[in-house]
Amino acid sequence: MSSTTPPSAQPSKKGRKPEKSEAMADSPQATNEELRSRLMDTQIELQQERG
């Protein structure tokens, strides 16, 4: 059989949405940057919808 493991079998966080507890396991600065990025994306999306 193949020696490579399918991505779903790997315990890596990549490729799937992290749970809240996993996000909080990161440093507060990384979490803050992630939230800031999401906020910016949401604000841009809102502005585009408003026209």
MODELLER restraints for C-alpha pairs under 7 A, 6 or more apart:
rsr = mdl.restraints
at = mdl.atoms
rsr.add(forms.Gaussian(group=physical.xy_distance, feature=features.Distance(at['CA:23:A'], at['CA:31:A']), mean=6.55, stdev=0.5))
rsr.add(forms.Gaussian(group=physical.xy_distance, feature=features.Distance(at['CA:24:A'], at['CA:31:A']), mean=6.75, stdev=0.5))
